[in-house]
């Protein structure tokens, strides 16, 4: 794998802005969900799909405590401490307390991130205290040039 830079990640993610939300999709300009966005950025950076993704529930209220997003993050990305997060890093959101993490975002600056959100599509928004409180884990793309 080739070395990548933070600005490459952010530029690639911003290329997805305006893509409509579509559960389980990962096609820039056509449709994606939060995982599809991260998958698409991966493909843009490395030129291949990291893995085949099994079907998953669109239900944010899914009561299982299976941490499939965190497990996938640990398999394909490098887990980092929350206080080490920087532009280009991926973070997982846990919507409800002890329930499993169900959402992903890509940090674009100290207080901004990009994510695919139902009814909004891919947007860049403020990483407000509300969002920050729900971060469950953070990850870095492999071979990041520091």
N, CA, C and O atoms as a GROMACS GRO file, in nm:
protein
  584
    1UNK      N    1   0.084  -0.119   0.000
    1UNK     CA    2   0.000   0.000   0.000
    1UNK      C    3   0.088   0.125   0.000
    1UNK      O    4   0.192   0.129   0.065
    2UNK      N    5   0.044   0.224  -0.072
    2UNK     CA    6   0.117   0.349  -0.082
    2UNK      C    7   0.086   0.440   0.037
    2UNK      O    8  -0.021   0.432   0.097
    3UNK      N    9   0.181   0.527   0.071
    3UNK     CA   10   0.158   0.622   0.179
    3UNK      C   11   0.056   0.726   0.136
    3UNK      O   12   0.053   0.766   0.020
    4UNK      N   13  -0.027   0.769   0.230
    4UNK     CA   14  -0.128   0.871   0.202
    4UNK      C   15  -0.111   0.986   0.300
    4UNK      O   16  -0.048   0.971   0.405
    5UNK      N   17  -0.168   1.099   0.265
    5UNK     CA   18  -0.160   1.218   0.349
    5UNK      C   19  -0.300   1.258   0.393
    5UNK      O   20  -0.399   1.226   0.327
    6UNK      N   21  -0.307   1.329   0.504
    6UNK     CA   22  -0.436   1.372   0.558
    6UNK      C   23  -0.516   1.453   0.457
    6UNK      O   24  -0.637   1.433   0.444
    7UNK      N   25  -0.450   1.543   0.385
    7UNK     CA   26  -0.523   1.626   0.289
    7UNK      C   27  -0.580   1.543   0.174
    7UNK      O   28  -0.682   1.581   0.117
    8UNK      N   29  -0.517   1.430   0.139
    8UNK     CA   30  -0.571   1.340   0.037
    8UNK      C   31  -0.703   1.278   0.086
    8UNK      O   32  -0.799   1.266   0.010
    9UNK      N   33  -0.704   1.238   0.212
    9UNK     CA   34  -0.825   1.177   0.270
    9UNK      C   35  -0.940   1.278   0.267
    9UNK      O   36  -1.051   1.246   0.225
   10UNK      N   37  -0.911   1.400   0.313
   10UNK     CA   38  -1.014   1.504   0.320
   10UNK      C   39  -1.063   1.541   0.180
   10UNK      O   40  -1.183   1.555   0.159
   11UNK      N   41  -0.972   1.555   0.085
   11UNK     CA   42  -1.012   1.587  -0.053
   11UNK      C   43  -1.099   1.477  -0.111
   11UNK      O   44  -1.200   1.504  -0.176
   12UNK      N   45  -1.061   1.352  -0.086
   12UNK     CA   46  -1.139   1.238  -0.135
   12UNK      C   47  -1.278   1.238  -0.070
   12UNK      O   48  -1.378   1.219  -0.140
   13UNK      N   49  -1.285   1.259   0.061
   13UNK     CA   50  -1.414   1.260   0.131
   13UNK      C   51  -1.501   1.376   0.081
   13UNK      O   52  -1.621   1.358   0.061
   14UNK      N   53  -1.442   1.492   0.061
   14UNK     CA   54  -1.520   1.608   0.013
   14UNK      C   55  -1.573   1.585  -0.127
   14UNK      O   56  -1.674   1.645  -0.164
   15UNK      N   57  -1.509   1.500  -0.204
   15UNK     CA   58  -1.559   1.466  -0.336
   15UNK      C   59  -1.694   1.394  -0.331
   15UNK      O   60  -1.764   1.387  -0.431
   16UNK      N   61  -1.729   1.341  -0.214
   16UNK     CA   62  -1.857   1.271  -0.195
   16UNK      C   63  -1.968   1.365  -0.150
   16UNK      O   64  -2.084   1.323  -0.147
   17UNK      N   65  -1.937   1.490  -0.116
   17UNK     CA   66  -2.039   1.584  -0.068
   17UNK      C   67  -2.153   1.593  -0.169
   17UNK      O   68  -2.130   1.601  -0.290
   18UNK      N   69  -2.275   1.591  -0.119
   18UNK     CA   70  -2.393   1.598  -0.204
   18UNK      C   71  -2.444   1.464  -0.252
   18UNK      O   72  -2.553   1.456  -0.310
   19UNK      N   73  -2.368   1.356  -0.229
   19UNK     CA   74  -2.415   1.223  -0.267
   19UNK      C   75  -2.538   1.190  -0.183
   19UNK      O   76  -2.533   1.204  -0.060
   20UNK      N   77  -2.647   1.148  -0.244
   20UNK     CA   78  -2.768   1.115  -0.167
   20UNK      C   79  -2.745   0.996  -0.073
   20UNK      O   80  -2.659   0.912  -0.097
   21UNK      N   81  -2.825   0.992   0.032
   21UNK     CA   82  -2.819   0.879   0.125
   21UNK      C   83  -2.889   0.759   0.060
   21UNK      O   84  -2.998   0.771   0.006
   22UNK      N   85  -2.823   0.645   0.068
   22UNK     CA   86  -2.884   0.520   0.025
   22UNK      C   87  -2.822   0.407   0.106
   22UNK      O   88  -2.702   0.382   0.098
   23UNK      N   89  -2.903   0.340   0.185
   23UNK     CA   90  -2.857   0.232   0.273
   23UNK      C   91  -2.778   0.127   0.194
   23UNK      O   92  -2.824   0.079   0.090
   24UNK      N   93  -2.663   0.091   0.244
   24UNK     CA   94  -2.572  -0.012   0.193
   24UNK      C   95  -2.507   0.021   0.059
   24UNK      O   96  -2.436  -0.063   0.004
   25UNK      N   97  -2.528   0.140   0.005
   25UNK     CA   98  -2.466   0.177  -0.122
   25UNK      C   99  -2.331   0.245  -0.098
   25UNK      O  100  -2.301   0.291   0.013
   26UNK      N  101  -2.250   0.250  -0.203
   26UNK     CA  102  -2.120   0.315  -0.197
   26UNK      C  103  -2.079   0.361  -0.337
   26UNK      O  104  -1.976   0.319  -0.390
   27UNK      N  105  -2.162   0.448  -0.396
   27UNK     CA  106  -2.136   0.499  -0.531
   27UNK      C  107  -2.141   0.652  -0.526
   27UNK      O  108  -2.247   0.711  -0.505
   28UNK      N  109  -2.026   0.714  -0.546
   28UNK     CA  110  -2.015   0.860  -0.537
   28UNK      C  111  -2.111   0.926  -0.635
   28UNK      O  112  -2.116   0.889  -0.753
   29UNK      N  113  -2.187   1.023  -0.586
   29UNK     CA  114  -2.281   1.097  -0.668
   29UNK      C  115  -2.414   1.027  -0.687
   29UNK      O  116  -2.512   1.090  -0.730
   30UNK      N  117  -2.420   0.898  -0.655
   30UNK     CA  118  -2.543   0.819  -0.674
   30UNK      C  119  -2.608   0.786  -0.540
   30UNK      O  120  -2.728   0.807  -0.523
   31UNK      N  121  -2.530   0.733  -0.446
   31UNK     CA  122  -2.586   0.701  -0.315
   31UNK      C  123  -2.488   0.628  -0.226
   31UNK      O  124  -2.406   0.549  -0.273
   32UNK      N  125  -2.497   0.656  -0.096
   32UNK     CA  126  -2.416   0.584   0.003
   32UNK      C  127  -2.474   0.607   0.142
   32UNK      O  128  -2.555   0.698   0.163
   33UNK      N  129  -2.432   0.524   0.233
   33UNK     CA  130  -2.458   0.547   0.375
   33UNK      C  131  -2.324   0.578   0.439
   33UNK      O  132  -2.224   0.595   0.368
   34UNK      N  133  -2.318   0.586   0.572
   34UNK     CA  134  -2.194   0.626   0.638
   34UNK      C  135  -2.081   0.525   0.613
   34UNK      O  136  -1.966   0.564   0.592
   35UNK      N  137  -2.112   0.396   0.615
   35UNK     CA  138  -2.011   0.294   0.587
   35UNK      C  139  -1.972   0.300   0.440
   35UNK      O  140  -1.854   0.284   0.406
   36UNK      N  141  -2.068   0.321   0.352
   36UNK     CA  142  -2.040   0.333   0.210
   36UNK      C  143  -1.948   0.450   0.180
   36UNK      O  144  -1.864   0.442   0.090
   37UNK      N  145  -1.963   0.560   0.254
   37UNK     CA  146  -1.874   0.675   0.239
   37UNK      C  147  -1.730   0.635   0.274
   37UNK      O  148  -1.637   0.663   0.198
   38UNK      N  149  -1.712   0.571   0.388
   38UNK     CA  150  -1.577   0.530   0.430
   38UNK      C  151  -1.520   0.430   0.330
   38UNK      O  152  -1.402   0.437   0.295
   39UNK      N  153  -1.603   0.336   0.284
   39UNK     CA  154  -1.558   0.240   0.182
   39UNK      C  155  -1.515   0.310   0.055
   39UNK      O  156  -1.414   0.275  -0.005
   40UNK      N  157  -1.594   0.410   0.013
   40UNK     CA  158  -1.561   0.485  -0.109
   40UNK      C  159  -1.433   0.565  -0.096
   40UNK      O  160  -1.354   0.572  -0.190
   41UNK      N  161  -1.411   0.625   0.020
   41UNK     CA  162  -1.287   0.698   0.044
   41UNK      C  163  -1.170   0.599   0.041
   41UNK      O  164  -1.066   0.628  -0.018
   42UNK      N  165  -1.186   0.482   0.103
   42UNK     CA  166  -1.082   0.379   0.099
   42UNK      C  167  -1.047   0.346  -0.046
   42UNK      O  168  -0.930   0.345  -0.084
   43UNK      N  169  -1.150   0.319  -0.128
   43UNK     CA  170  -1.126   0.285  -0.270
   43UNK      C  171  -1.055   0.399  -0.341
   43UNK      O  172  -0.965   0.375  -0.423
   44UNK      N  173  -1.093   0.522  -0.312
   44UNK     CA  174  -1.029   0.637  -0.373
   44UNK      C  175  -0.883   0.651  -0.335
   44UNK      O  176  -0.801   0.697  -0.415
   45UNK      N  177  -0.850   0.611  -0.214
   45UNK     CA  178  -0.712   0.622  -0.166
   45UNK      C  179  -0.625   0.505  -0.211
   45UNK      O  180  -0.510   0.524  -0.250
   46UNK      N  181  -0.680   0.384  -0.205
   46UNK     CA  182  -0.598   0.264  -0.227
   46UNK      C  183  -0.627   0.193  -0.358
   46UNK      O  184  -0.548   0.109  -0.401
   47UNK      N  185  -0.739   0.224  -0.423
   47UNK     CA  186  -0.768   0.166  -0.553
   47UNK      C  187  -0.835   0.031  -0.552
   47UNK      O  188  -0.849  -0.032  -0.656
   48UNK      N  189  -0.878  -0.014  -0.435
   48UNK     CA  190  -0.948  -0.144  -0.425
   48UNK      C  191  -1.041  -0.142  -0.305
   48UNK      O  192  -1.029  -0.058  -0.216
   49UNK      N  193  -1.135  -0.235  -0.305
   49UNK     CA  194  -1.231  -0.251  -0.194
   49UNK      C  195  -1.161  -0.327  -0.081
   49UNK      O  196  -1.095  -0.428  -0.106
   50UNK      N  197  -1.176  -0.279   0.042
   50UNK     CA  198  -1.111  -0.345   0.156
   50UNK      C  199  -1.169  -0.483   0.182
   50UNK      O  200  -1.095  -0.576   0.215
   51UNK      N  201  -1.300  -0.498   0.167
   51UNK     CA  202  -1.364  -0.626   0.199
   51UNK      C  203  -1.504  -0.630   0.140
   51UNK      O  204  -1.563  -0.526   0.110
   52UNK      N  205  -1.556  -0.749   0.123
   52UNK     CA  206  -1.698  -0.765   0.088
   52UNK      C  207  -1.778  -0.741   0.215
   52UNK      O  208  -1.747  -0.795   0.321
   53UNK      N  209  -1.880  -0.661   0.204
   53UNK     CA  210  -1.959  -0.623   0.321
   53UNK      C  211  -2.089  -0.703   0.322
   53UNK      O  212  -2.166  -0.699   0.226
   54UNK      N  213  -2.114  -0.777   0.431
   54UNK     CA  214  -2.241  -0.849   0.441
   54UNK      C  215  -2.356  -0.750   0.462
   54UNK      O  216  -2.334  -0.635   0.501
   55UNK      N  217  -2.477  -0.794   0.436
   55UNK     CA  218  -2.595  -0.710   0.460
   55UNK      C  219  -2.600  -0.669   0.607
   55UNK      O  220  -2.560  -0.744   0.695
   56UNK      N  221  -2.650  -0.548   0.630
   56UNK     CA  222  -2.663  -0.499   0.768
   56UNK      C  223  -2.791  -0.419   0.780
   56UNK      O  224  -2.845  -0.368   0.682
   57UNK      N  225  -2.837  -0.409   0.902
   57UNK     CA  226  -2.965  -0.344   0.932
   57UNK      C  227  -2.956  -0.193   0.920
   57UNK      O  228  -2.858  -0.133   0.962
   58UNK      N  229  -3.060  -0.130   0.862
   58UNK     CA  230  -3.064   0.016   0.859
   58UNK      C  231  -3.121   0.073   0.989
   58UNK      O  232  -3.130   0.195   1.005
   59UNK      N  233  -3.160  -0.012   1.081
   59UNK     CA  234  -3.230   0.029   1.202
   59UNK      C  235  -3.134   0.083   1.306
   59UNK      O  236  -3.056   0.009   1.365
   60UNK      N  237  -3.140   0.217   1.330
   60UNK     CA  238  -3.055   0.279   1.432
   60UNK      C  239  -3.089   0.225   1.571
   60UNK      O  240  -3.006   0.228   1.661
   61UNK      N  241  -3.209   0.178   1.586
   61UNK     CA  242  -3.252   0.128   1.716
   61UNK      C  243  -3.222  -0.019   1.737
   61UNK      O  244  -3.269  -0.077   1.835
   62UNK      N  245  -3.146  -0.079   1.648
   62UNK     CA  246  -3.110  -0.220   1.662
   62UNK      C  247  -3.055  -0.244   1.802
   62UNK      O  248  -2.957  -0.181   1.842
   63UNK      N  249  -3.118  -0.332   1.875
   63UNK     CA  250  -3.085  -0.351   2.016
   63UNK      C  251  -2.970  -0.448   2.041
   63UNK      O  252  -2.931  -0.467   2.156
   64UNK      N  253  -2.915  -0.508   1.938
   64UNK     CA  254  -2.804  -0.600   1.962
   64UNK      C  255  -2.684  -0.522   2.009
   64UNK      O  256  -2.668  -0.404   1.975
   65UNK      N  257  -2.601  -0.584   2.083
   65UNK     CA  258  -2.480  -0.518   2.129
   65UNK      C  259  -2.358  -0.563   2.048
   65UNK      O  260  -2.244  -0.543   2.091
   66UNK      N  261  -2.382  -0.623   1.932
   66UNK     CA  262  -2.272  -0.664   1.845
   66UNK      C  263  -2.201  -0.539   1.794
   66UNK      O  264  -2.266  -0.448   1.743
   67UNK      N  265  -2.071  -0.534   1.807
   67UNK     CA  266  -1.994  -0.418   1.766
   67UNK      C  267  -1.930  -0.442   1.629
   67UNK      O  268  -1.808  -0.438   1.616
   68UNK      N  269  -2.013  -0.468   1.528
   68UNK     CA  270  -1.961  -0.501   1.396
   68UNK      C  271  -1.884  -0.385   1.332
   68UNK      O  272  -1.783  -0.409   1.266
   69UNK      N  273  -1.928  -0.260   1.350
   69UNK     CA  274  -1.854  -0.147   1.295
   69UNK      C  275  -1.717  -0.133   1.362
   69UNK      O  276  -1.616  -0.110   1.295
   70UNK      N  277  -1.714  -0.147   1.494
   70UNK     CA  278  -1.587  -0.136   1.564
   70UNK      C  279  -1.493  -0.251   1.527
   70UNK      O  280  -1.372  -0.231   1.512
   71UNK      N  281  -1.549  -0.368   1.513
   71UNK     CA  282  -1.469  -0.485   1.474
   71UNK      C  283  -1.408  -0.465   1.335
   71UNK      O  284  -1.290  -0.493   1.313
   72UNK      N  285  -1.489  -0.416   1.241
   72UNK     CA  286  -1.439  -0.389   1.106
   72UNK      C  287  -1.332  -0.280   1.109
   72UNK      O  288  -1.231  -0.290   1.041
   73UNK      N  289  -1.356  -0.176   1.188
   73UNK     CA  290  -1.257  -0.069   1.202
   73UNK      C  291  -1.124  -0.123   1.251
   73UNK      O  292  -1.018  -0.085   1.200
   74UNK      N  293  -1.129  -0.210   1.349
   74UNK     CA  294  -1.006  -0.268   1.404
   74UNK      C  295  -0.937  -0.362   1.306
   74UNK      O  296  -0.816  -0.381   1.313
   75UNK      N  297  -1.014  -0.420   1.214
   75UNK     CA  298  -0.957  -0.510   1.114
   75UNK      C  299  -0.887  -0.434   1.002
   75UNK      O  300  -0.778  -0.472   0.960
   76UNK      N  301  -0.950  -0.328   0.951
   76UNK     CA  302  -0.900  -0.260   0.831
   76UNK      C  303  -0.833  -0.126   0.855
   76UNK      O  304  -0.758  -0.078   0.770
   77UNK      N  305  -0.858  -0.066   0.971
   77UNK     CA  306  -0.799   0.063   1.006
   77UNK      C  307  -0.715   0.046   1.132
   77UNK      O  308  -0.717  -0.060   1.194
   78UNK      N  309  -0.644   0.150   1.169
   78UNK     CA  310  -0.563   0.147   1.291
   78UNK      C  311  -0.639   0.220   1.401
   78UNK      O  312  -0.666   0.340   1.388
   79UNK      N  313  -0.675   0.150   1.509
   79UNK     CA  314  -0.746   0.217   1.618
   79UNK      C  315  -0.652   0.313   1.690
   79UNK      O  316  -0.536   0.281   1.714
   80UNK      N  317  -0.704   0.430   1.723
   80UNK     CA  318  -0.626   0.532   1.793
   80UNK      C  319  -0.706   0.583   1.912
   80UNK      O  320  -0.828   0.565   1.919
   81UNK      N  321  -0.638   0.646   2.005
   81UNK     CA  322  -0.705   0.708   2.119
   81UNK      C  323  -0.787   0.828   2.071
   81UNK      O  324  -0.747   0.895   1.976
   82UNK      N  325  -0.899   0.854   2.135
   82UNK     CA  326  -0.986   0.964   2.094
   82UNK      C  327  -0.911   1.098   2.095
   82UNK      O  328  -0.935   1.183   2.009
   83UNK      N  329  -0.821   1.117   2.191
   83UNK     CA  330  -0.749   1.244   2.197
   83UNK      C  331  -0.639   1.255   2.092
   83UNK      O  332  -0.574   1.359   2.081
   84UNK      N  333  -0.617   1.150   2.014
   84UNK     CA  334  -0.520   1.153   1.903
   84UNK      C  335  -0.587   1.183   1.769
   84UNK      O  336  -0.518   1.198   1.668
   85UNK      N  337  -0.720   1.192   1.768
   85UNK     CA  338  -0.792   1.215   1.642
   85UNK      C  339  -0.746   1.344   1.575
   85UNK      O  340  -0.730   1.448   1.639
   86UNK      N  341  -0.726   1.333   1.443
   86UNK     CA  342  -0.690   1.449   1.364
   86UNK      C  343  -0.761   1.444   1.230
   86UNK      O  344  -0.828   1.345   1.199
   87UNK      N  345  -0.747   1.547   1.150
   87UNK     CA  346  -0.811   1.550   1.018
   87UNK      C  347  -0.778   1.424   0.938
   87UNK      O  348  -0.664   1.379   0.931
   88UNK      N  349  -0.883   1.368   0.876
   88UNK     CA  350  -0.867   1.247   0.797
   88UNK      C  351  -0.895   1.119   0.874
   88UNK      O  352  -0.907   1.013   0.813
   89UNK      N  353  -0.905   1.128   1.005
   89UNK     CA  354  -0.934   1.009   1.085
   89UNK      C  355  -1.083   0.979   1.085
   89UNK      O  356  -1.166   1.069   1.066
   90UNK      N  357  -1.117   0.853   1.105
   90UNK     CA  358  -1.255   0.804   1.106
   90UNK      C  359  -1.297   0.784   1.251
   90UNK      O  360  -1.218   0.738   1.333
   91UNK      N  361  -1.420   0.819   1.284
   91UNK     CA  362  -1.470   0.789   1.418
   91UNK      C  363  -1.606   0.723   1.410
   91UNK      O  364  -1.682   0.743   1.316
   92UNK      N  365  -1.635   0.643   1.512
   92UNK     CA  366  -1.762   0.571   1.522
   92UNK      C  367  -1.847   0.636   1.630
   92UNK      O  368  -1.797   0.676   1.735
   93UNK      N  369  -1.977   0.644   1.602
   93UNK     CA  370  -2.074   0.704   1.694
   93UNK      C  371  -2.162   0.596   1.754
   93UNK      O  372  -2.210   0.505   1.686
   94UNK      N  373  -2.182   0.607   1.883
   94UNK     CA  374  -2.276   0.521   1.954
   94UNK      C  375  -2.397   0.607   1.987
   94UNK      O  376  -2.388   0.696   2.072
   95UNK      N  377  -2.510   0.582   1.921
   95UNK     CA  378  -2.629   0.666   1.937
   95UNK      C  379  -2.686   0.664   2.077
   95UNK      O  380  -2.725   0.768   2.130
   96UNK      N  381  -2.690   0.546   2.139
   96UNK     CA  382  -2.757   0.534   2.269
   96UNK      C  383  -2.669   0.463   2.370
   96UNK      O  384  -2.655   0.341   2.364
   97UNK      N  385  -2.612   0.536   2.459
   97UNK     CA  386  -2.536   0.480   2.570
   97UNK      C  387  -2.457   0.356   2.541
   97UNK      O  388  -2.356   0.360   2.471
   98UNK      N  389  -2.502   0.244   2.595
   98UNK     CA  390  -2.428   0.118   2.586
   98UNK      C  391  -2.459   0.038   2.460
   98UNK      O  392  -2.402  -0.069   2.440
   99UNK      N  393  -2.548   0.088   2.374
   99UNK     CA  394  -2.580   0.016   2.250
   99UNK      C  395  -2.459   0.020   2.157
   99UNK      O  396  -2.367   0.099   2.176
  100UNK      N  397  -2.461  -0.066   2.055
  100UNK     CA  398  -2.347  -0.075   1.964
  100UNK      C  399  -2.332   0.051   1.879
  100UNK      O  400  -2.429   0.122   1.853
  101UNK      N  401  -2.209   0.076   1.835
  101UNK     CA  402  -2.180   0.189   1.747
  101UNK      C  403  -2.248   0.164   1.613
  101UNK      O  404  -2.240   0.054   1.559
  102UNK      N  405  -2.316   0.266   1.559
  102UNK     CA  406  -2.395   0.249   1.437
  102UNK      C  407  -2.372   0.358   1.332
  102UNK      O  408  -2.445   0.362   1.234
  103UNK      N  409  -2.274   0.444   1.351
  103UNK     CA  410  -2.254   0.554   1.256
  103UNK      C  411  -2.107   0.588   1.248
  103UNK      O  412  -2.032   0.571   1.344
  104UNK      N  413  -2.065   0.638   1.129
  104UNK     CA  414  -1.925   0.674   1.107
  104UNK      C  415  -1.914   0.815   1.052
  104UNK      O  416  -2.004   0.862   0.982
  105UNK      N  417  -1.805   0.881   1.083
  105UNK     CA  418  -1.775   1.012   1.028
  105UNK      C  419  -1.625   1.021   1.000
  105UNK      O  420  -1.546   0.944   1.054
  106UNK      N  421  -1.588   1.116   0.915
  106UNK     CA  422  -1.448   1.141   0.883
  106UNK      C  423  -1.418   1.285   0.923
  106UNK      O  424  -1.479   1.378   0.872
  107UNK      N  425  -1.323   1.301   1.014
  107UNK     CA  426  -1.286   1.434   1.064
  107UNK      C  427  -1.217   1.513   0.952
  107UNK      O  428  -1.126   1.461   0.886
  108UNK      N  429  -1.259   1.638   0.930
  108UNK     CA  430  -1.197   1.721   0.827
  108UNK      C  431  -1.119   1.838   0.886
  108UNK      O  432  -1.045   1.905   0.814
  109UNK      N  433  -1.136   1.861   1.011
  109UNK     CA  434  -1.067   1.968   1.082
  109UNK      C  435  -1.090   1.946   1.230
  109UNK      O  436  -1.151   1.847   1.270
  110UNK      N  437  -1.042   2.036   1.310
  110UNK     CA  438  -1.057   2.022   1.454
  110UNK      C  439  -1.203   2.011   1.496
  110UNK      O  440  -1.236   1.939   1.590
  111UNK      N  441  -1.290   2.085   1.427
  111UNK     CA  442  -1.431   2.090   1.468
  111UNK      C  443  -1.528   2.063   1.353
  111UNK      O  444  -1.643   2.107   1.359
  112UNK      N  445  -1.485   1.991   1.249
  112UNK     CA  446  -1.572   1.962   1.134
  112UNK      C  447  -1.556   1.815   1.095
  112UNK      O  448  -1.450   1.756   1.114
  113UNK      N  449  -1.663   1.758   1.040
  113UNK     CA  450  -1.655   1.622   0.989
  113UNK      C  451  -1.754   1.602   0.876
  113UNK      O  452  -1.849   1.678   0.860
  114UNK      N  453  -1.729   1.496   0.798
  114UNK     CA  454  -1.815   1.457   0.688
  114UNK      C  455  -1.878   1.324   0.724
  114UNK      O  456  -1.812   1.235   0.777
  115UNK      N  457  -2.008   1.311   0.693
  115UNK     CA  458  -2.076   1.184   0.713
  115UNK      C  459  -2.194   1.176   0.619
  115UNK      O  460  -2.238   1.277   0.564
  116UNK      N  461  -2.246   1.056   0.602
  116UNK     CA  462  -2.367   1.034   0.522
  116UNK      C  463  -2.481   1.015   0.621
  116UNK      O  464  -2.476   0.926   0.706
  117UNK      N  465  -2.581   1.098   0.609
  117UNK     CA  466  -2.688   1.102   0.707
  117UNK      C  467  -2.821   1.087   0.634
  117UNK      O  468  -2.846   1.154   0.534
  118UNK      N  469  -2.907   1.000   0.686
  118UNK     CA  470  -3.037   0.978   0.624
  118UNK      C  471  -3.111   1.110   0.606
  118UNK      O  472  -3.110   1.194   0.697
  119UNK      N  473  -3.173   1.130   0.494
  119UNK     CA  474  -3.248   1.249   0.454
  119UNK      C  475  -3.159   1.368   0.420
  119UNK      O  476  -3.210   1.469   0.371
  120UNK      N  477  -3.028   1.360   0.446
  120UNK     CA  478  -2.937   1.471   0.414
  120UNK      C  479  -2.832   1.431   0.311
  120UNK      O  480  -2.781   1.516   0.239
  121UNK      N  481  -2.801   1.304   0.303
  121UNK     CA  482  -2.692   1.261   0.215
  121UNK      C  483  -2.557   1.291   0.279
  121UNK      O  484  -2.546   1.300   0.401
  122UNK      N  485  -2.456   1.305   0.195
  122UNK     CA  486  -2.321   1.331   0.246
  122UNK      C  487  -2.306   1.480   0.269
  122UNK      O  488  -2.321   1.561   0.177
  123UNK      N  489  -2.276   1.517   0.394
  123UNK     CA  490  -2.265   1.657   0.434
  123UNK      C  491  -2.142   1.676   0.522
  123UNK      O  492  -2.092   1.582   0.584
  124UNK      N  493  -2.094   1.799   0.525
  124UNK     CA  494  -1.986   1.837   0.617
  124UNK      C  495  -2.048   1.928   0.721
  124UNK      O  496  -2.110   2.030   0.688
  125UNK      N  497  -2.033   1.893   0.846
  125UNK     CA  498  -2.099   1.965   0.954
  125UNK      C  499  -2.003   1.989   1.070
  125UNK      O  500  -1.890   1.938   1.072
  126UNK      N  501  -2.050   2.066   1.165
  126UNK     CA  502  -1.974   2.096   1.286
  126UNK      C  503  -1.969   1.974   1.378
  126UNK      O  504  -2.070   1.906   1.397
  127UNK      N  505  -1.854   1.947   1.434
  127UNK     CA  506  -1.841   1.842   1.535
  127UNK      C  507  -1.876   1.907   1.669
  127UNK      O  508  -1.788   1.940   1.749
  128UNK      N  509  -2.004   1.924   1.691
  128UNK     CA  510  -2.055   1.991   1.810
  128UNK      C  511  -2.032   1.904   1.934
  128UNK      O  512  -2.002   1.786   1.922
  129UNK      N  513  -2.047   1.962   2.053
  129UNK     CA  514  -2.036   1.881   2.174
  129UNK      C  515  -2.134   1.763   2.173
  129UNK      O  516  -2.102   1.656   2.225
  130UNK      N  517  -2.252   1.783   2.115
  130UNK     CA  518  -2.351   1.674   2.103
  130UNK      C  519  -2.290   1.555   2.030
  130UNK      O  520  -2.295   1.443   2.080
  131UNK      N  521  -2.231   1.577   1.911
  131UNK     CA  522  -2.169   1.468   1.836
  131UNK      C  523  -2.048   1.412   1.911
  131UNK      O  524  -2.032   1.290   1.921
  132UNK      N  525  -1.965   1.499   1.963
  132UNK     CA  526  -1.841   1.457   2.030
  132UNK      C  527  -1.868   1.362   2.147
  132UNK      O  528  -1.793   1.267   2.169
  133UNK      N  529  -1.976   1.388   2.221
  133UNK     CA  530  -2.010   1.302   2.336
  133UNK      C  531  -2.041   1.159   2.294
  133UNK      O  532  -2.024   1.066   2.374
  134UNK      N  533  -2.085   1.139   2.171
  134UNK     CA  534  -2.127   1.006   2.126
  134UNK      C  535  -2.015   0.926   2.058
  134UNK      O  536  -2.039   0.812   2.017
  135UNK      N  537  -1.895   0.982   2.047
  135UNK     CA  538  -1.787   0.910   1.981
  135UNK      C  539  -1.745   0.791   2.066
  135UNK      O  540  -1.712   0.806   2.184
  136UNK      N  541  -1.747   0.674   2.004
  136UNK     CA  542  -1.715   0.549   2.074
  136UNK      C  543  -1.573   0.502   2.045
  136UNK      O  544  -1.512   0.436   2.130
  137UNK      N  545  -1.519   0.533   1.929
  137UNK     CA  546  -1.386   0.487   1.890
  137UNK      C  547  -1.336   0.571   1.774
  137UNK      O  548  -1.415   0.633   1.702
  138UNK      N  549  -1.205   0.573   1.756
  138UNK     CA  550  -1.144   0.647   1.645
  138UNK      C  551  -1.044   0.557   1.575
  138UNK      O  552  -0.981   0.471   1.636
  139UNK      N  553  -1.030   0.580   1.445
  139UNK     CA  554  -0.944   0.497   1.361
  139UNK      C  555  -0.869   0.583   1.262
  139UNK      O  556  -0.913   0.693   1.226
  140UNK      N  557  -0.754   0.532   1.217
  140UNK     CA  558  -0.672   0.600   1.118
  140UNK      C  559  -0.658   0.509   0.997
  140UNK      O  560  -0.644   0.388   1.011
  141UNK      N  561  -0.662   0.569   0.878
  141UNK     CA  562  -0.638   0.491   0.757
  141UNK      C  563  -0.493   0.439   0.761
  141UNK      O  564  -0.404   0.506   0.813
  142UNK      N  565  -0.470   0.318   0.707
  142UNK     CA  566  -0.334   0.262   0.706
  142UNK      C  567  -0.240   0.346   0.620
  142UNK      O  568  -0.281   0.413   0.526
  143UNK      N  569  -0.113   0.340   0.655
  143UNK     CA  570  -0.004   0.403   0.581
  143UNK      C  571  -0.018   0.555   0.572
  143UNK      O  572   0.016   0.616   0.471
  144UNK      N  573  -0.069   0.614   0.680
  144UNK     CA  574  -0.079   0.760   0.683
  144UNK      C  575   0.061   0.818   0.703
  144UNK      O  576   0.132   0.780   0.796
  145UNK      N  577   0.098   0.908   0.615
  145UNK     CA  578   0.227   0.976   0.625
  145UNK      C  579   0.214   1.082   0.732
  145UNK      O  580   0.126   1.168   0.726
  146UNK      N  581   0.300   1.076   0.831
  146UNK     CA  582   0.289   1.172   0.942
  146UNK      C  583   0.385   1.286   0.927
  146UNK      O  584   0.388   1.375   1.013
   0.00000   0.00000   0.00000
